[in-house]
Amino acid sequence: MTVLLVLALFVVFMSIDWVLERRRAGRPAVVAIPAEMRMPAMVAATAGAEPVFVAGYELPDGLHYHRGHTWARVVAPDVVAIGVDDFARRLTGRADAVKVPEVGTVLRQGARSFSFAHDGRTAELVSPVAGEIVEVNAALEKQPSLATDDPYGRGWICKVRSSELATNLRNLLSGNLARRWTEDAREQLELRLMALSGSVLQDGGEPAPDFADHLKPEEWKSLSVNFLLGEE
């Protein structure tokens, strides 16, 4: 064990000495990272970041949220990746199938654009932006549950190119507005669940993690339409 510690310290000191020599020579100390070890831009943007929770729901910063509980993340000057938020995935239940329009389809902001199937039920969701689909997440074909298991990461739905992206994003929520909206959504959901079936609420009034599975089909449909399609 002592020998290993000595060797480890030797390696550390040698590395520090190398970096200092590079700096003294006026050259930056750069270590090349093999391509296979580099993270995709979408993953790298959130890797290592502490999860942000609002009213019990994960709500990462840096995203733009639609009131229908979908999000947009800018990945290029005129392209966004879109997916569903934590609130939507809990309401829909774990996705058994994901139906997404093919590449080239033009979406309208706030219009029904894709759907999740769970236990024989289908939930329709809206696009947070208007534009043309330029890529569909191929991983969802083999593993649709990614859309709800990892909604902010590998479970993204598709990428959309928008010619009016700045205008579209201004119509969405972020920062404090997104946080207040999430708090309001939770309060509305709890009130509706109390009226429908108190058995899906835990002690303290919070919805059970699998509350969607315990609702009657008509109850679940009413909630999904109201929250996911932004209807009053």
Number of C-alpha atoms within 10 A of each C-alpha: 5 7 7 9 10 11 11 12 11 11 12 12 11 12 12 11 12 13 15 15 14 14 12 10 9 9 11 12 12 8 6 6 8 7 7 6 7 10 11 8 10 16 13 12 13 15 11 8 10 8 11 11 14 15 15 14 18 15 22 20 16 13 21 24 28 26 21 26 23 28 26 28 19 18 15 9 11 14 20 24 26 26 29 27 24 20 21 21 21 19 20 27 22 21 23 19 19 21 16 18 14 13 14 13 13 17 22 14 17 18 17 16 18 18 17 23 19 17 12 7 14 18 21 18 25 25 26 32 31 21 24 19 22 17 15 19 16 12 15 22 14 9 14 22 23 22 27 25 17 16 21 27 17 17 21 25 27 23 23 30 23 20 14 12 18 12 12 17 20 10 15 20 18 21 14 10 11 20 19 14 16 23 14 12 17 18 15 12 18 17 13 15 22 14 9 14 14 14 13 20 16 12 7 6 14 17 21 15 13 14 20 22 18 13 17 12 12 9 15 21 15 12 19 22 16 14 20 23 22 16 11 6
